[in-house]
Amino acid sequence: MSSADLEREIDLALQRLPAPRAPRTLAPRVMQAVAARVYAVAAAPAGWRRWPPVWRALGLVVACSIVAAIVVGVPLLSSYVENMAGPRAVADLWEMFAAPLVAPALVVVTVMCTAAALLLAALKHIAWEPQWTSHS
């Protein structure tokens, strides 16, 4: 018997076999497991709320420290550069163009980032809630 004949015999034997059937309870169990997992993932706190309170406080302190350093550092750096003899033109350009925009830009960026974070948190609770919940 050649390999082609053997291959044809095996193919015919496999085609005659009945199709395997899944147990009737398989589909409901799979759907229940998927629903339970989706619900567990959606119910779990995410991001900032998952952090321990100590880390949240530390993150808030670090963010406020960065903002304070920028607010205090920009005028100090401006006055330091202004008192130097060489980069007088740089100090003048800074005072004329950049300095009036830095503080308002920082406020706008902070407000927009906060608004985006709040919008994302609201959308998480509105749009990404699981469509079905199965508790068993």
Rosetta constraint file for C-alpha pairs under 8 A:
AtomPair CA 1 CA 5 HARMONIC 6.19 0.50
AtomPair CA 1 CA 6 HARMONIC 6.62 0.50
AtomPair CA 2 CA 6 HARMONIC 6.25 0.50
AtomPair CA 3 CA 7 HARMONIC 6.00 0.50
AtomPair CA 4 CA 8 HARMONIC 6.18 0.50
AtomPair CA 5 CA 9 HARMONIC 6.14 0.50
AtomPair CA 6 CA 10 HARMONIC 6.16 0.50
AtomPair CA 7 CA 11 HARMONIC 6.10 0.50
AtomPair CA 8 CA 12 HARMONIC 6.19 0.50
AtomPair CA 9 CA 13 HARMONIC 6.15 0.50
AtomPair CA 10 CA 14 HARMONIC 6.09 0.50
AtomPair CA 11 CA 15 HARMONIC 6.18 0.50
AtomPair CA 12 CA 16 HARMONIC 6.31 0.50
AtomPair CA 13 CA 17 HARMONIC 6.67 0.50
AtomPair CA 22 CA 26 HARMONIC 6.66 0.50
AtomPair CA 25 CA 29 HARMONIC 6.19 0.50
AtomPair CA 26 CA 30 HARMONIC 6.10 0.50
AtomPair CA 27 CA 31 HARMONIC 6.14 0.50
AtomPair CA 28 CA 32 HARMONIC 6.01 0.50
AtomPair CA 29 CA 33 HARMONIC 6.09 0.50
AtomPair CA 30 CA 34 HARMONIC 6.14 0.50
AtomPair CA 31 CA 35 HARMONIC 6.07 0.50
AtomPair CA 32 CA 36 HARMONIC 6.07 0.50
AtomPair CA 32 CA 134 HARMONIC 6.45 0.50
AtomPair CA 33 CA 37 HARMONIC 6.15 0.50
AtomPair CA 34 CA 38 HARMONIC 6.14 0.50
AtomPair CA 35 CA 39 HARMONIC 6.06 0.50
AtomPair CA 35 CA 132 HARMONIC 6.64 0.50
AtomPair CA 35 CA 133 HARMONIC 6.01 0.50
AtomPair CA 35 CA 134 HARMONIC 6.05 0.50
AtomPair CA 36 CA 40 HARMONIC 6.05 0.50
AtomPair CA 36 CA 133 HARMONIC 6.97 0.50
AtomPair CA 36 CA 134 HARMONIC 6.16 0.50
AtomPair CA 36 CA 135 HARMONIC 7.04 0.50
AtomPair CA 37 CA 41 HARMONIC 6.14 0.50
AtomPair CA 38 CA 42 HARMONIC 6.08 0.50
AtomPair CA 38 CA 130 HARMONIC 6.53 0.50
AtomPair CA 39 CA 43 HARMONIC 5.92 0.50
AtomPair CA 39 CA 130 HARMONIC 6.09 0.50
AtomPair CA 39 CA 133 HARMONIC 6.27 0.50
AtomPair CA 40 CA 44 HARMONIC 6.11 0.50
AtomPair CA 42 CA 128 HARMONIC 7.59 0.50
AtomPair CA 42 CA 129 HARMONIC 6.53 0.50
AtomPair CA 42 CA 130 HARMONIC 6.87 0.50
AtomPair CA 45 CA 49 HARMONIC 5.76 0.50
AtomPair CA 45 CA 50 HARMONIC 5.37 0.50
AtomPair CA 46 CA 50 HARMONIC 5.33 0.50
AtomPair CA 47 CA 51 HARMONIC 7.04 0.50
AtomPair CA 48 CA 56 HARMONIC 7.06 0.50
AtomPair CA 51 CA 55 HARMONIC 6.10 0.50
AtomPair CA 51 CA 56 HARMONIC 6.15 0.50
AtomPair CA 52 CA 56 HARMONIC 6.37 0.50
AtomPair CA 53 CA 57 HARMONIC 6.20 0.50
AtomPair CA 54 CA 58 HARMONIC 6.16 0.50
AtomPair CA 55 CA 59 HARMONIC 5.97 0.50
AtomPair CA 56 CA 60 HARMONIC 6.21 0.50
AtomPair CA 57 CA 61 HARMONIC 6.17 0.50
AtomPair CA 58 CA 62 HARMONIC 6.11 0.50
AtomPair CA 59 CA 63 HARMONIC 6.11 0.50
AtomPair CA 60 CA 64 HARMONIC 6.12 0.50
AtomPair CA 61 CA 65 HARMONIC 5.97 0.50
AtomPair CA 62 CA 66 HARMONIC 6.17 0.50
AtomPair CA 63 CA 67 HARMONIC 6.37 0.50
AtomPair CA 64 CA 68 HARMONIC 6.06 0.50
AtomPair CA 65 CA 69 HARMONIC 5.95 0.50
AtomPair CA 66 CA 70 HARMONIC 6.23 0.50
AtomPair CA 67 CA 71 HARMONIC 6.16 0.50
AtomPair CA 68 CA 72 HARMONIC 5.96 0.50
AtomPair CA 69 CA 73 HARMONIC 5.37 0.50
AtomPair CA 70 CA 74 HARMONIC 5.80 0.50
AtomPair CA 71 CA 75 HARMONIC 7.40 0.50
AtomPair CA 71 CA 103 HARMONIC 7.31 0.50
AtomPair CA 72 CA 76 HARMONIC 6.58 0.50
AtomPair CA 73 CA 77 HARMONIC 5.83 0.50
AtomPair CA 74 CA 78 HARMONIC 5.96 0.50
AtomPair CA 74 CA 99 HARMONIC 7.84 0.50
AtomPair CA 75 CA 79 HARMONIC 6.10 0.50
AtomPair CA 76 CA 80 HARMONIC 6.07 0.50
AtomPair CA 77 CA 81 HARMONIC 6.05 0.50
AtomPair CA 78 CA 82 HARMONIC 6.01 0.50
AtomPair CA 78 CA 91 HARMONIC 6.62 0.50
AtomPair CA 78 CA 94 HARMONIC 7.46 0.50
AtomPair CA 78 CA 95 HARMONIC 7.45 0.50
AtomPair CA 79 CA 83 HARMONIC 6.24 0.50
AtomPair CA 80 CA 84 HARMONIC 6.69 0.50
AtomPair CA 81 CA 87 HARMONIC 6.80 0.50
AtomPair CA 81 CA 88 HARMONIC 7.28 0.50
AtomPair CA 81 CA 90 HARMONIC 7.83 0.50
AtomPair CA 81 CA 91 HARMONIC 5.75 0.50
AtomPair CA 82 CA 87 HARMONIC 7.51 0.50
AtomPair CA 82 CA 88 HARMONIC 5.96 0.50
AtomPair CA 82 CA 91 HARMONIC 5.05 0.50
AtomPair CA 82 CA 92 HARMONIC 7.47 0.50
AtomPair CA 83 CA 88 HARMONIC 7.77 0.50
AtomPair CA 84 CA 88 HARMONIC 6.66 0.50
AtomPair CA 87 CA 91 HARMONIC 6.41 0.50
AtomPair CA 88 CA 92 HARMONIC 6.21 0.50
AtomPair CA 89 CA 93 HARMONIC 6.12 0.50
AtomPair CA 90 CA 94 HARMONIC 6.04 0.50
AtomPair CA 91 CA 95 HARMONIC 6.10 0.50
AtomPair CA 92 CA 96 HARMONIC 5.97 0.50
AtomPair CA 93 CA 97 HARMONIC 5.81 0.50
AtomPair CA 93 CA 98 HARMONIC 7.33 0.50
AtomPair CA 94 CA 98 HARMONIC 4.95 0.50
AtomPair CA 94 CA 99 HARMONIC 5.80 0.50
AtomPair CA 95 CA 99 HARMONIC 5.15 0.50
AtomPair CA 95 CA 100 HARMONIC 7.17 0.50
AtomPair CA 96 CA 100 HARMONIC 7.28 0.50
AtomPair CA 97 CA 101 HARMONIC 7.16 0.50
AtomPair CA 98 CA 102 HARMONIC 6.14 0.50
AtomPair CA 99 CA 103 HARMONIC 7.45 0.50
AtomPair CA 100 CA 104 HARMONIC 7.60 0.50
AtomPair CA 101 CA 105 HARMONIC 5.82 0.50
AtomPair CA 102 CA 106 HARMONIC 5.99 0.50
AtomPair CA 103 CA 107 HARMONIC 6.27 0.50
AtomPair CA 104 CA 108 HARMONIC 6.13 0.50
AtomPair CA 105 CA 109 HARMONIC 6.03 0.50
AtomPair CA 106 CA 110 HARMONIC 6.06 0.50
AtomPair CA 107 CA 111 HARMONIC 6.11 0.50
AtomPair CA 108 CA 112 HARMONIC 6.03 0.50
AtomPair CA 109 CA 113 HARMONIC 6.03 0.50
AtomPair CA 110 CA 114 HARMONIC 6.14 0.50
AtomPair CA 111 CA 115 HARMONIC 6.06 0.50
AtomPair CA 112 CA 116 HARMONIC 6.05 0.50
AtomPair CA 113 CA 117 HARMONIC 6.14 0.50
AtomPair CA 114 CA 118 HARMONIC 6.16 0.50
AtomPair CA 115 CA 119 HARMONIC 6.03 0.50
AtomPair CA 116 CA 120 HARMONIC 6.07 0.50
AtomPair CA 117 CA 121 HARMONIC 6.18 0.50
AtomPair CA 118 CA 122 HARMONIC 6.15 0.50
AtomPair CA 119 CA 123 HARMONIC 6.06 0.50
AtomPair CA 120 CA 124 HARMONIC 6.08 0.50
AtomPair CA 121 CA 125 HARMONIC 6.65 0.50
AtomPair CA 122 CA 126 HARMONIC 6.27 0.50
AtomPair CA 123 CA 127 HARMONIC 5.35 0.50
AtomPair CA 123 CA 128 HARMONIC 7.01 0.50
AtomPair CA 124 CA 128 HARMONIC 5.10 0.50
AtomPair CA 124 CA 129 HARMONIC 7.09 0.50
AtomPair CA 125 CA 129 HARMONIC 5.99 0.50
